[in-house]
Amino acid sequence: MSNKEILNRVKADHVTFIALQFTDVTGAVKSVDIPIAHLERALDEGIWFDGSSVEGFARIQESDMRLVVDPTSYAVLPWSPADNRRARFFCNIHQPDGSPFEGNPRNVLQKVLARIEEKGWTYNVGAEPEFFLFKHNGELPGNIHPVPHDVGGYFDFSAADEAVRVRTAIMNALSSMGLDVEMGHHEVALGQHEIDFRFADALTAADNVITMKYAVKAIASQHGLIASFMPKPIHGINGSGNHAHQSMFDADGNNLFYDQDAEFLLSDFGKHFIAGQLAHARGMSAVLSPTVNSYKRLVPGYEAPVYVGWAQTNRSALIRIPSAVSGGKAVRAELRCPDPSHNPYLAFAAMLAAGLDGIDSKLTCPAPLNDINIYELSSEKRVEMGISSLPGSLNEALRELRADSVIQQALGPVAYEAFTRAKQAEWNEYITVVTDWEVERYLQTA
């Protein structure tokens, strides 16, 4: 849309304030709010802001940053009051000399995408973020233990279920913001839900994940609930994942992962892509599962994958090839290890870079792990079969990231340094905290 068309649409939507949004390296949404009277200038010139206080952005002496509006990302925030309607745009961030700021996660993803755009390829991602809805349980100070909002299970339905009404409100809000919502359902654990939206090119898909996360939180809050994308909020039950269905298309709309004569309909191109992601699975783990809590989810015995391998029918494998019921365009690789705490811009950049390394280097894909329960294999058997495992902690994942030049280059030196600094600080803080488990176990026995 032209600037004039945008201004006319904003006027027709009765919007009074605009939120110009971006994320820091950890994925936290940041926003600069402007009155509607300043939107035309923002579209023409951008908006200057101080980046020195944003995680991973700039030192004090080089803090000036310019928000450059992406006009295609306009959406009204449907939970904002009618008499003070708000809308948002996602923004890229530029330095004073006009160059893209390399520490901005959205710019990081665009830089990796530029490598395939010159070949006429498109990298599509269909993300499936899971989340929990919890009751407010904060009447007593310090009482933070979550209480699930409902007692449903996988795909459960009750016409009188308040969770259904909340989920429906969330789906309506997402649809009004331009996301193509395909389905919503109750997940396995109490209070756990999933809303799936149609795949899109990686940049749009990352924008959609960010939109979905804060829309879920906003609608849940209107219903007196807490929405959480924490990977493992409750001990002993399934955590929340963010499975990513991936495919690549050429300029003519052909799925590069598809070969009608191949096993699983998966082309050699697709196998090289998968081989690259398997080769870099440990190196990109810190980006895809970036919190201390992420590694409470990535343990044997639940649905989250721990071991590095691929298959068509095996959900314990890291990468799965779902059945392509609608033909060639549906062939895709489902990466099952990411969780919804990640920054989707950095995550998709790392995932694409890993796959491209497999394509460029023509890495050989290992044999698929169909009909094998990897959890039941002995450690010796897994070694014999060449099956490695994901890191067991954020600290181990950071060590693997520091050893993986492909993933480092995908992030770029500025974002890489900021990300690892923030995450190492998180780990250092975590290891000094005394937990309830330690008190219960050692207070009287030590």
Backbone torsions as a table, in degrees:
resi	resn	phi	psi	omega
1	MET	NA	145.5	173.8
2	SER	-73.6	164.5	177.6
3	ASN	-59.4	-38.8	179.4
4	LYS	-63.4	-41.2	178.6
5	GLU	-64.7	-39.2	178.4
6	ILE	-63.2	-46.1	-179.0
7	LEU	-62.6	-38.8	177.3
8	ASN	-65.8	-39.4	-179.6
9	ARG	-68.1	-42.2	178.5
10	VAL	-60.5	-41.8	178.2
11	LYS	-63.3	-42.2	-179.8
12	ALA	-65.7	-29.1	179.3
13	ASP	-84.6	0.0	178.1
14	HIS	58.5	39.0	179.0
15	VAL	-81.1	138.8	179.1
16	THR	-113.5	-25.1	178.7
17	PHE	-133.3	148.3	179.0
18	ILE	-118.3	131.5	174.0
19	ALA	-101.0	118.4	176.2
20	LEU	-95.9	114.0	-166.0
21	GLN	-115.1	150.7	173.3
22	PHE	-157.0	176.8	177.7
23	THR	-123.1	155.0	169.0
24	ASP	-85.2	-177.4	-174.1
25	VAL	-66.4	-23.8	-179.9
26	THR	-82.8	-9.4	179.8
27	GLY	101.1	-1.5	177.8
28	ALA	-68.3	133.5	-179.2
29	VAL	-78.5	130.2	174.9
30	LYS	-112.2	152.4	-174.9
31	SER	-146.5	135.3	171.2
32	VAL	-113.0	119.7	-175.2
33	ASP	-98.2	134.5	178.0
34	ILE	-131.4	147.0	172.6
35	PRO	-66.5	156.4	-176.8
36	ILE	-60.4	-26.2	-178.6
37	ALA	-64.1	-21.5	-177.7
38	HIS	-101.6	5.3	-176.9
39	LEU	-65.2	-42.2	-177.9
40	GLU	-59.1	-41.9	178.5
41	ARG	-66.5	-38.3	178.6
42	ALA	-62.9	-40.7	179.0
43	LEU	-66.6	-37.5	-176.9
44	ASP	-79.5	-42.9	-168.9
45	GLU	-117.5	-15.2	-171.3
46	GLY	83.1	178.6	-178.7
47	ILE	-127.8	127.6	177.6
48	TRP	-82.5	142.4	177.3
49	PHE	-149.1	166.7	179.8
50	ASP	-91.3	111.6	-178.1
51	GLY	-89.3	1.3	-172.1
52	SER	-69.7	-20.9	-178.1
53	SER	-100.0	3.9	-179.5
54	VAL	-96.2	131.1	-175.6
55	GLU	-54.8	117.1	174.6
56	GLY	87.2	8.8	-173.5
57	PHE	-94.6	-68.5	-172.2
58	ALA	-155.0	155.6	171.4
59	ARG	-76.8	161.9	-176.0
60	ILE	-54.3	-41.0	-174.0
61	GLN	-75.0	-5.8	179.1
62	GLU	-137.4	48.2	-166.7
63	SER	-88.7	-15.8	-176.4
64	ASP	-67.3	125.8	179.2
65	MET	-134.0	153.8	-179.7
66	ARG	-122.7	124.4	174.5
67	LEU	-80.2	125.7	177.6
68	VAL	-111.2	115.8	-172.1
69	VAL	-70.2	134.3	170.1
70	ASP	-92.8	103.1	-173.2
71	PRO	-65.4	-20.7	-179.6
72	THR	-74.0	-11.0	-172.7
73	SER	-98.3	13.3	-178.3
74	TYR	-62.7	134.2	173.7
75	ALA	-157.3	139.9	173.8
76	VAL	-77.6	139.7	175.4
77	LEU	-84.2	104.0	-168.7
78	PRO	-67.6	-16.3	179.3
79	TRP	-87.6	-5.6	178.8
80	SER	-74.0	148.1	-175.8
81	PRO	-66.2	147.8	-175.8
82	ALA	-61.2	-31.5	-178.2
83	ASP	-85.6	-0.9	178.1
84	ASN	-147.9	53.1	-172.3
85	ARG	-63.0	137.0	-178.8
86	ARG	-121.2	151.3	174.7
87	ALA	-135.0	167.6	179.4
88	ARG	-134.8	154.3	167.1
89	PHE	-127.1	142.2	165.9
90	PHE	-81.3	151.6	-176.0
91	CYS	-130.5	149.9	163.4
92	ASN	-93.3	164.1	-176.6
93	ILE	-123.8	129.6	-179.1
94	HIS	-118.9	154.4	175.8
95	GLN	-85.8	169.9	-178.0
96	PRO	-56.8	-29.0	179.8
97	ASP	-81.8	1.9	177.5
98	GLY	94.2	-7.8	-178.7
99	SER	-80.2	148.8	176.9
100	PRO	-60.9	139.1	178.0
101	PHE	-78.8	120.3	-172.4
102	GLU	-72.5	-12.0	177.6
103	GLY	-89.1	-5.6	179.0
104	ASN	-81.1	120.7	-175.4
105	PRO	-55.9	-37.8	179.6
106	ARG	-64.5	-38.9	176.0
107	ASN	-66.0	-35.5	178.4
108	VAL	-58.9	-48.1	179.9
109	LEU	-64.2	-42.3	-179.3
110	GLN	-62.2	-34.5	179.6
111	LYS	-66.7	-40.4	177.0
112	VAL	-69.7	-39.3	179.0
113	LEU	-63.2	-30.2	179.5
114	ALA	-61.0	-27.3	179.6
115	ARG	-64.8	-33.7	-179.2
116	ILE	-95.3	-23.5	179.5
117	GLU	-63.6	-33.9	179.1
118	GLU	-68.9	-16.2	175.4
119	LYS	-96.4	-2.9	-178.8
120	GLY	81.4	15.6	-179.3
121	TRP	-94.2	154.1	174.8
122	THR	-126.7	130.9	177.5
123	TYR	-100.2	113.7	-178.4
124	ASN	-102.3	143.4	177.8
125	VAL	-134.0	131.6	170.6
126	GLY	-113.3	105.3	-175.1
127	ALA	-91.9	149.1	-179.6
128	GLU	-130.1	71.8	-178.3
129	PRO	-71.1	128.8	174.4
130	GLU	-99.5	154.6	-178.5
131	PHE	-153.2	164.7	177.0
132	PHE	-112.7	146.8	168.8
133	LEU	-110.7	123.8	-177.5
134	PHE	-119.8	150.1	172.1
135	LYS	-73.8	151.3	171.1
136	HIS	-68.1	129.0	-176.2
137	ASN	-134.6	42.2	-170.5
138	GLY	-113.9	23.6	179.3
139	GLU	-63.3	-36.9	178.9
140	LEU	-94.3	134.6	179.3
141	PRO	-57.7	134.5	177.2
142	GLY	82.3	-0.5	-179.3
143	ASN	-85.3	95.4	-175.0
144	ILE	-113.8	2.6	-177.6
145	HIS	-68.4	124.7	-171.2
146	PRO	-74.3	143.1	176.7
147	VAL	-117.6	116.0	-178.9
148	PRO	-56.9	146.2	-175.5
149	HIS	-76.4	-23.8	-175.0
150	ASP	-143.6	177.9	-178.6
151	VAL	-119.1	19.9	-178.0
152	GLY	-75.6	166.4	174.7
153	GLY	-123.9	-166.7	-173.4
154	TYR	-58.6	121.0	178.4
155	PHE	64.4	12.8	-179.5
156	ASP	-65.5	151.7	179.6
157	PHE	-142.8	138.2	170.4
158	SER	-142.2	129.7	-176.8
159	ALA	-61.6	-26.3	-178.8
160	ALA	-98.4	8.9	-175.1
161	ASP	-74.7	118.7	178.8
162	GLU	-61.4	-31.4	179.6
163	ALA	-62.6	-34.9	177.4
164	VAL	-63.2	-41.5	-179.4
165	ARG	-66.4	-40.1	178.9
166	VAL	-66.2	-45.0	-179.5
167	ARG	-63.5	-38.1	177.5
168	THR	-64.3	-40.7	178.1
169	ALA	-63.3	-38.8	178.0
170	ILE	-64.7	-45.2	-179.3
171	MET	-63.5	-38.9	177.4
172	ASN	-64.3	-41.1	179.6
173	ALA	-64.0	-44.5	-179.9
174	LEU	-63.8	-41.1	178.3
175	SER	-62.2	-40.4	-179.5
176	SER	-67.6	-21.7	179.8
177	MET	-92.1	4.9	173.0
178	GLY	101.6	-0.4	177.1
179	LEU	-79.9	139.8	178.6
180	ASP	-89.8	86.7	-176.8
181	VAL	-73.3	125.6	-178.1
182	GLU	-95.2	-39.6	180.0
183	MET	-166.8	160.1	171.4
184	GLY	-138.6	145.6	-179.3
185	HIS	-160.2	162.7	173.9
186	HIS	-73.6	139.5	177.1
187	GLU	-94.0	-170.8	-170.3
188	VAL	-65.5	-45.5	-171.8
189	ALA	-83.2	160.2	175.0
190	LEU	-60.2	131.5	176.9
191	GLY	75.5	7.3	-175.3
192	GLN	-102.3	139.5	-175.1
193	HIS	-138.8	162.5	175.0
194	GLU	-141.7	136.5	173.4
195	ILE	-125.9	120.4	-177.3
196	ASP	-103.2	138.2	174.0
197	PHE	-124.1	156.3	-172.3
198	ARG	-61.0	146.7	178.8
199	PHE	-59.9	157.4	178.5
200	ALA	-152.8	171.8	173.4
201	ASP	-57.8	154.8	-167.2
202	ALA	-58.3	-38.7	-178.9
203	LEU	-66.5	-46.2	176.9
204	THR	-63.3	-39.6	179.6
205	ALA	-62.6	-40.7	178.5
206	ALA	-65.8	-43.7	175.0
207	ASP	-56.9	-40.9	-178.4
208	ASN	-65.6	-38.7	178.3
209	VAL	-63.6	-44.8	177.4
210	ILE	-60.2	-46.5	178.8
211	THR	-58.8	-46.0	-177.5
212	MET	-61.2	-42.2	-175.7
213	LYS	-64.5	-45.9	-177.7
214	TYR	-80.4	-22.7	173.9
215	ALA	-67.1	-43.7	178.0
216	VAL	-58.3	-45.6	-178.7
217	LYS	-64.9	-40.1	-178.3
218	ALA	-67.1	-46.3	-178.8
219	ILE	-68.3	-39.5	177.4
220	ALA	-60.0	-42.0	-179.8
221	SER	-62.8	-36.3	177.5
222	GLN	-63.9	-23.8	178.7
223	HIS	-98.8	13.8	177.8
224	GLY	73.9	24.1	-176.5
225	LEU	-118.9	164.2	172.7
226	ILE	-109.2	124.2	174.2
227	ALA	-99.2	134.7	-177.7
228	SER	-133.5	133.8	173.4
229	PHE	-103.8	19.5	175.3
230	MET	-59.7	132.0	-174.3
231	PRO	-61.9	-38.0	-176.3
232	LYS	-141.2	78.0	-175.4
233	PRO	-77.6	-22.2	-175.9
234	ILE	-131.5	129.3	178.3
235	HIS	-65.0	139.6	169.8
236	GLY	89.3	-4.4	176.4
237	ILE	-126.5	168.7	-177.5
238	ASN	-58.7	143.8	172.9
239	GLY	-89.7	-174.9	-178.6
240	SER	-103.3	129.2	176.3
241	GLY	-107.4	177.6	173.8
242	ASN	-141.7	68.1	-177.9
243	HIS	-56.2	141.4	-177.1
244	ALA	-121.5	113.8	176.5
245	HIS	-88.2	122.2	-171.8
246	GLN	-120.4	142.9	172.6
247	SER	-152.4	163.2	176.6
248	MET	-132.8	136.2	-177.7
249	PHE	-121.1	150.3	175.6
250	ASP	-89.9	-178.2	-174.8
251	ALA	-65.5	-21.1	179.8
252	ASP	-91.9	4.6	178.7
253	GLY	85.0	16.1	178.5
254	ASN	-89.8	136.6	178.4
255	ASN	-76.1	114.9	-177.6
256	LEU	-72.1	-12.6	176.8
257	PHE	-85.4	-7.1	-170.6
258	TYR	-99.3	133.7	171.2
259	ASP	-142.8	111.9	-173.8
260	GLN	-63.5	-19.1	-177.5
261	ASP	-99.9	-0.3	-174.2
262	ALA	-95.9	158.4	174.5
263	GLU	-62.6	136.5	-175.4
264	PHE	61.8	10.0	-176.1
265	LEU	62.7	19.1	-174.7
266	LEU	-95.7	122.2	-176.3
267	SER	-74.7	167.2	174.4
268	ASP	-62.1	-37.3	176.0
269	PHE	-55.9	-47.7	179.2
270	GLY	-64.1	-37.5	179.1
271	LYS	-67.3	-39.0	176.4
272	HIS	-62.6	-40.8	178.9
273	PHE	-60.4	-47.6	179.3
274	ILE	-62.8	-41.9	179.6
275	ALA	-59.8	-38.4	177.6
276	GLY	-64.5	-42.6	179.6
277	GLN	-68.7	-35.6	175.8
278	LEU	-66.2	-40.7	-179.1
279	ALA	-64.1	-31.1	-176.7
280	HIS	-108.8	14.6	-176.3
281	ALA	-59.3	-44.0	180.0
282	ARG	-70.2	-37.1	-178.7
283	GLY	-68.5	-32.7	-178.7
284	MET	-97.0	4.5	-178.1
285	SER	-61.1	-40.1	-179.4
286	ALA	-63.0	-28.9	-179.8
287	VAL	-81.6	-38.3	-177.5
288	LEU	-82.0	-28.3	-179.3
289	SER	-133.2	79.5	-160.0
290	PRO	-97.3	12.6	-178.9
291	THR	-120.6	161.7	173.5
292	VAL	-54.8	-42.3	-176.7
293	ASN	-68.2	-23.6	-179.4
294	SER	-55.5	-33.5	-173.1
295	TYR	-88.6	0.8	166.2
296	LYS	-82.6	-19.9	176.0
297	ARG	-85.8	-37.9	-175.2
298	LEU	-85.0	69.3	178.3
299	VAL	-132.3	151.0	179.2
300	PRO	-61.5	148.1	173.6
301	GLY	107.7	-11.8	176.9
302	TYR	-117.1	-174.0	-175.5
303	GLU	-78.9	-15.6	-179.2
304	ALA	-70.9	134.4	-178.6
305	PRO	-75.5	145.5	179.2
306	VAL	-119.0	-31.4	-172.5
307	TYR	-101.8	144.4	-172.9
308	VAL	-87.4	108.0	178.8
309	GLY	-173.8	175.9	-179.3
310	TRP	-137.0	160.4	-178.8
311	ALA	-166.4	171.8	172.1
312	GLN	-94.5	-45.8	-171.4
313	THR	-105.0	-5.6	-170.8
314	ASN	-97.2	109.7	-178.7
315	ARG	-80.6	-3.1	173.6
316	SER	-87.3	-5.7	178.3
317	ALA	-81.6	154.5	-178.5
318	LEU	-65.9	-40.4	-179.3
319	ILE	-123.1	131.1	-179.7
320	ARG	-121.2	145.4	175.6
321	ILE	-105.7	96.8	-178.8
322	PRO	-62.2	154.2	177.7
323	SER	-62.0	131.2	-177.4
324	ALA	-92.9	79.4	-174.0
325	VAL	-70.7	-21.7	-177.4
326	SER	-106.2	21.6	174.0
327	GLY	92.2	-160.2	-169.3
328	GLY	-59.5	-36.5	-176.2
329	LYS	-68.6	-15.6	-176.3
330	ALA	-94.6	-5.5	179.9
331	VAL	-67.7	126.7	-175.1
332	ARG	-154.8	166.2	177.8
333	ALA	-115.0	121.2	-179.0
334	GLU	-96.2	111.2	175.9
335	LEU	-88.0	121.7	-166.5
336	ARG	-105.6	-2.9	-175.8
337	CYS	-85.3	-26.3	-176.2
338	PRO	-61.4	152.6	172.5
339	ASP	-122.9	166.3	-171.1
340	PRO	-77.6	4.6	176.4
341	SER	-83.1	-6.3	-175.7
342	HIS	-79.5	162.9	169.6
343	ASN	-83.4	113.5	-173.0
344	PRO	-63.4	-28.8	178.7
345	TYR	-65.1	-47.2	178.8
346	LEU	-69.1	-39.6	-178.4
347	ALA	-62.9	-47.9	-178.3
348	PHE	-68.0	-32.6	176.1
349	ALA	-64.0	-43.9	179.3
350	ALA	-66.1	-42.9	-179.6
351	MET	-62.2	-44.1	-179.6
352	LEU	-67.3	-43.5	-179.9
353	ALA	-60.9	-40.0	178.5
354	ALA	-64.1	-45.4	178.7
355	GLY	-63.9	-40.1	179.6
356	LEU	-65.8	-34.0	176.7
357	ASP	-63.6	-38.0	176.2
358	GLY	-64.6	-38.5	178.8
359	ILE	-70.0	-49.0	-176.8
360	ASP	-64.6	-37.3	-177.9
361	SER	-91.5	-2.7	-177.1
362	LYS	50.2	50.2	-180.0
363	LEU	-65.3	143.0	180.0
364	THR	-82.6	130.0	179.2
365	CYS	-79.3	130.5	177.4
366	PRO	-67.1	170.1	179.5
367	ALA	-64.4	142.8	178.8
368	PRO	-67.7	153.1	-176.6
369	LEU	-102.6	45.2	179.9
370	ASN	-67.2	143.5	174.2
371	ASP	59.3	27.5	176.5
372	ILE	-123.9	123.3	173.0
373	ASN	-86.2	100.0	-173.1
374	ILE	-63.2	-30.4	-179.0
375	TYR	-62.7	-27.5	-177.0
376	GLU	-86.7	-7.9	178.6
377	LEU	-76.4	144.4	174.9
378	SER	-71.5	159.5	178.8
379	SER	-60.7	-35.2	178.6
380	GLU	-65.3	-40.3	-179.9
381	LYS	-67.6	-38.2	178.5
382	ARG	-64.9	-39.2	176.6
383	VAL	-63.3	-43.2	179.6
384	GLU	-60.8	-36.2	-178.7
385	MET	-87.7	-2.1	179.2
386	GLY	73.9	28.1	-179.0
387	ILE	-96.8	109.7	176.6
388	SER	-90.6	176.1	-179.7
389	SER	-123.1	160.0	175.3
390	LEU	-69.3	160.9	175.9
391	PRO	-56.6	151.2	-177.5
392	GLY	-95.2	-3.3	179.6
393	SER	-156.4	164.3	176.9
394	LEU	-62.3	-38.1	-179.8
395	ASN	-62.3	-43.7	177.7
396	GLU	-65.2	-38.8	179.3
397	ALA	-64.1	-38.8	178.1
398	LEU	-65.5	-36.6	176.1
399	ARG	-63.2	-40.8	178.8
400	GLU	-66.4	-38.3	178.0
401	LEU	-63.6	-40.4	180.0
402	ARG	-65.5	-19.4	-179.6
403	ALA	-98.1	0.1	-174.5
404	ASP	-111.8	99.0	-176.1
405	SER	-68.1	-30.8	-179.4
406	VAL	-64.0	-46.2	-179.8
407	ILE	-70.8	-37.8	176.3
408	GLN	-58.9	-46.2	-179.0
409	GLN	-65.0	-33.9	177.8
410	ALA	-63.2	-41.8	179.5
411	LEU	-72.5	-31.8	-175.0
412	GLY	84.4	153.9	-172.3
413	PRO	-61.9	-35.5	-176.8
414	VAL	-70.8	-52.7	-179.8
415	ALA	-66.0	-38.1	179.5
416	TYR	-60.9	-47.2	-178.1
417	GLU	-64.9	-42.7	-179.7
418	ALA	-66.1	-41.7	-178.7
419	PHE	-65.1	-50.6	-177.1
420	THR	-66.0	-34.7	177.5
421	ARG	-63.5	-45.5	-179.2
422	ALA	-65.5	-40.7	-176.5
423	LYS	-76.5	-32.7	174.8
424	GLN	-67.1	-36.4	175.8
425	ALA	-63.8	-39.2	176.9
426	GLU	-61.0	-45.2	179.9
427	TRP	-64.6	-44.3	-178.5
428	ASN	-61.8	-37.3	176.6
429	GLU	-68.7	-42.2	-177.3
430	TYR	-59.4	-43.5	-173.1
431	ILE	-73.0	-7.9	176.3
432	THR	-99.1	-6.9	-176.4
433	VAL	-83.8	134.1	175.2
434	VAL	-89.7	119.4	-174.3
435	THR	-93.1	164.9	175.2
436	ASP	-57.9	-39.7	-179.0
437	TRP	-59.1	-43.2	-179.1
438	GLU	-65.8	-41.7	179.6
439	VAL	-63.4	-46.3	-180.0
440	GLU	-62.9	-35.2	-174.3
441	ARG	-83.5	-36.0	-168.1
442	TYR	-113.8	-16.2	-171.6
443	LEU	-56.1	-44.5	-177.2
444	GLN	-103.3	-9.9	-176.5
445	THR	-102.1	-21.1	-175.9
446	ALA	-79.1	NA	NA
